[in-house]
């Protein structure tokens, strides 16, 4: 499915439920926000986006615990979950998504190779889901797949949430 079509579907479900969405992005650098705001009428359901590329910005803008970053690293489901919850706390959103990963070409390790991306999706009610994925391809391809995964995950969360 195309990013634009998936963004429209996400927007329609958000609008139908009367929910606002916030995004917290690291390795995708605002790509999710870009595709969501390309949808006509997105101001009705897209509340705001946080681009938190550095660990300091994750702490300052989203309230990610420094101990989480020290123990698990920025590329972890633990950090992604705190990012998603922080996006809810620091916005008026009802739901959020977070992405943090290693898009490459460098920066990987044996434990976290290039293409490792962690995600979280949260609701204002406190429900949080997280996932770790590994994508193949160059930097752009990894980032694009991460955007698709994040949008697919928020859609799944929305479809299983009352509202």
C-alpha positions in Angstrom: 0.0 0.0 0.0 1.2 3.5 -0.7 2.2 5.8 2.1 -0.3 8.4 1.0 -3.2 6.0 0.9 -2.3 4.5 4.3 -2.1 8.1 5.7 -5.6 8.8 4.3 -7.0 5.7 6.0 -5.4 6.5 9.3 -6.8 10.1 9.0 -10.3 8.8 8.3 -10.3 6.5 11.3 -8.9 9.3 13.6 -11.6 11.7 12.3 -14.4 9.0 12.7 -13.3 8.4 16.3 -12.8 12.1 17.0 -9.2 11.4 18.1 -6.1 13.6 17.8 -2.7 12.0 16.9 0.8 13.1 18.0 4.0 11.6 16.6 7.4 11.2 18.1 10.1 10.4 15.5 13.8 9.9 15.7 15.3 8.0 12.7 12.4 9.0 10.3 13.1 12.7 11.0 9.5 13.8 10.6 8.6 11.7 7.6 5.4 10.4 9.3 4.3 13.9 10.0 5.0 14.9 6.4 2.9 12.1 4.9 0.1 12.7 7.4 -0.1 16.4 6.8 -0.1 15.9 3.1 -3.7 14.6 3.6 -6.3 17.3 3.0 -8.0 18.1 6.3 -5.3 16.6 8.5 -5.5 19.6 10.8 -8.7 18.0 12.1 -6.9 15.0 13.5 -3.1 15.5 13.5 -2.2 17.4 16.7 1.6 17.7 16.6 4.9 16.0 15.9 8.1 15.8 17.9 11.3 15.1 16.0 13.7 13.9 18.8 16.8 12.8 17.0 19.2 13.2 19.9 19.0 11.6 23.3 18.9 15.0 24.9 15.8 16.0 22.8 14.1 12.7 23.8 14.6 13.6 27.4 13.7 17.3 27.2 10.8 17.2 24.8 9.2 13.8 25.7 10.5 13.1 29.2 12.3 9.9 28.3 14.1 8.7 31.5 17.9 9.0 31.2 18.2 5.7 33.0 16.1 4.1 30.2 18.5 5.5 27.6 21.6 4.4 29.6 20.3 0.8 30.3 18.5 0.0 27.0 19.7 2.6 24.5 17.7 5.0 22.4 17.0 2.2 19.9 14.9 0.0 22.2 11.2 -0.8 22.8 11.6 0.7 26.2 12.7 4.1 24.8 10.0 3.9 22.1 7.3 3.3 24.8 8.5 6.3 26.8 8.6 8.4 23.6 5.0 7.5 22.8 3.7 8.1 26.3 5.7 11.4 26.4 4.0 12.5 23.1 0.7 12.0 24.8 1.7 13.9 28.0 3.2 16.8 26.1 0.2 17.3 23.7 -3.5 17.2 23.5 -3.5 14.0 21.5 -5.6 10.9 22.3 -3.2 8.5 20.6 0.5 8.6 19.6 3.1 6.7 17.8 6.9 6.7 18.3 9.8 5.5 16.1 13.4 5.1 17.0 16.0 3.2 15.0 19.2 2.7 13.1 18.6 3.6 9.4 22.3 3.3 8.4 24.5 3.1 6.6 26.5 3.2 9.9 25.7 3.0 13.5 24.7 -0.6 13.8 26.1 -3.3 16.1 25.9 -7.0 16.4 23.0 -6.6 18.9 21.3 -3.8 17.0 22.3 -4.0 13.3 21.5 -1.4 10.7 17.8 -1.6 9.9 16.7 -2.2 13.5 13.8 0.0 14.3 11.6 0.1 17.5 8.1 1.3 17.6 5.4 2.2 20.2 1.8 3.2 20.0 -0.1 4.6 22.9 -3.4 5.9 24.0 -4.3 8.6 26.5 -6.0 5.9 28.6 -2.5 4.3 29.1 -2.5 1.5 26.6 0.9 1.0 25.1 2.0 -1.5 22.4 5.5 -1.8 21.2 7.5 -3.8 18.6 11.0 -4.2 17.3 11.5 -4.8 13.6 14.5 -5.3 11.2 14.3 -3.8 7.7 16.6 -4.4 4.8 17.7 -1.9 2.3 19.5 1.5 2.1 18.8 4.4 4.5 15.8 5.7 2.6 14.3 2.2 2.2 14.7 1.4 6.0 13.1 4.8 6.9 10.2 4.3 4.4 9.5 0.8 5.8 9.5 2.3 9.3 7.0 4.9 8.3 4.7 2.2 6.9 5.1 0.1 10.0 4.3 3.0 12.3 1.2 3.9 10.3 0.0 0.3 10.2 0.6 0.0 13.9 -1.5 3.1 14.8 -4.2 1.9 12.4 -4.3 -1.5 14.3 -4.4 0.3 17.6 -7.2 2.6 16.5 -9.3 -0.3 15.1 -9.1 -2.1 18.4 -9.8 0.9 20.5 -13.3 2.1 21.6 -14.3 5.6 20.5 
